[in-house]
């Protein structure tokens, strides 16, 4: 995608060098499917093996050390709004099955391995995207157009819960009937 964006920029400037360029560059990161070149994913091999609670603690400690957050900042609970065994939904209905994170200590060895690999893929995807955006910005700078360019960065509201507390390896599973395997649309 970045190569095509650079080619597009070159094409416009070759035809009309004084003309401004409008480029809509939407890499889709970090929406599913979470995929990146293997070497980008493998850069994170083992980095998440201690689990997400340990990662949260380490990240907060680094943020405190860097002065990004006050020294007395505390992490919220892993499930700040509760879990199926600690609360019910509005009116006493069962708590939504997708709205909680299972504690790392409660996961099986295979689940820990899978969840760590999912985190490696996600991190590799983010890093690869960051690198590609950096390539595009460097290109704009190299051709002397950085001073004449406006970058508008937008994002959505973050992760979605289709996979529930176990994540998802099949993004279509929430739209496919398990008995008929036909796609249904909400």
N, C-alpha and C positions, 0 to 999 in steps of 0.2 A: 504494500500500500504506500509506503514511504517513497519507494522508487517511482511509482506512478505519480505521486504528488509532485516530486521533483521534476519529472518529465513534463507534467502539466504546466508547472511554473516556467520551465524553459521554453515550452511551446508558446505560451502567451508572450513572454518577453522577446522571443525571436520575431514574432509577427509585429508586435507593437511595444518596443522597449519602454516607452513613456507611460504605457497603460497600466493602471493598477490591476492587481490580481486578486480575485476572490477565490479562496480555496476552502472548501468544507472538508475537513480531515477528521473523520470519525472512526478511530480504530476499534471501538466496541469493547475496550478493556474496562472493566474486568467482568463483563457479562459472560455467562456461559455460552458456549462451552469454554472452559478454562484450558486453553491450549497455547503452547509456545514451543519454539524449537527445543528439542531434548536438552541441548547443552545449557540453555537458560534455566530449565527446571532443575537439572542436575547440580547447578551451582548452589542450590539450597539443600542438597542431600544431607539429611541428619539434623538440620537446623531446628526442626520442630519436634524432634523425638521426645523432648521433655514434656510436651503437652502445652495446651493453650493457657492454662493457669500460670505455668512457669514463664511463658512468653510474655503474658500481661505484666507480671511482676518485674521482669527484666526491662521491658520497654518503659514502664513507669520509673524505674530506678534511673535509667539513662535520661529520661526527660527531666527528672529532678536535678541530676548532675549537670545537665546543660542549661538549667535555669528556665526551661520551657514551661514548667508548672511549679507552683509553690512547694516548698519542701514538706509541708504537712499534707499534701494531697494523698488521698487514699483511694484505692480501687473500689468500685462498686462491687456488690456480690456478683458471682458468675451469672446468676439468674435474678436480676433485680426485681422483676415483677412476679417471681415465683416459678413453680414447676407443677406438673400434674399431681404430684403427691403432696404439695403444700398449699394449693389453693384451687378454687373453682372459678369458672367464668362468671359473667354477669348473670344474676338470677339463679345461681347455683348450678349452671350447666357445667359439664366437664371442661377443664382447662384445655385450650387448644393444643393438640398433640405436637404441633410444629413450633410452638413458641418457647422453647427452652433449650439450653445447652447441657448435655450430659457431662458430669464431672469426669475428668481424665482418668482418675483412679478407678472409676466404675467401668471403664471400657476394657474389653478383652484385648489380648496381645494383638490379634489380627485387626481389630478395630483401631487400635492405636497406630499400627503400621499404615493402615489405609488412610486415616485422618491426617497423619503426618505427610503422607504422599500427596494428599489433596492440597494441603497447605503449601507444599513445595511447588506444585503445579500453579497454584494461585500466585505465589510470590514470583515465580519465574515469568508468568504472564505479565504481571505488573512491571517487573524489571525490563522485560523485553519491550513493552510499550514505552516506558520511560526512555529507553535507548533510542527507539525509533523517533519519538518526538524530538529528542535531542539532535538526532541526525537532520531532521527537517529545519530546526532552528539554526543549526550550524550552517546548513546550506544557504539559508536566507541571509545569514551574516556574511558568508563567503562571497556572495554575489553583490554585496553592498546594498542590500535592501532592508536590513534589520531596522535602520532608522526610519524607514518608510512603511513599516508593517505593524499592524495591530493584531495581537493574538487574543482571541476570546476563548477562554477555557470554561467548559460547562461540565457538570456531572449530574448524575441522578442521586437518589436518596440512599444509595448503598446496596448492601446485600439483600437478596430476596430469600424467602423461606421455603421454596418449593421442595427442597430436599429434606427439610425438617432437621431434627437433631442428629441425623446420620449423614447429612449431606446428600449429594446426588451424583450418580455417574450416568444418568439418563435424563436429560433435560425434558424429554417428551413424556416422562412417566406421569406427570401431573395432568396431562391432557389425553392419556390413553386409557381406555377401559381394560382392566385386567382380564376380563372374560372374552371380549370380542376383539381386542387389539385394534379398534377403530378410533380415530381421532375425534374427540368431542371438543367443542369450543364453548367457552363460558358465555 
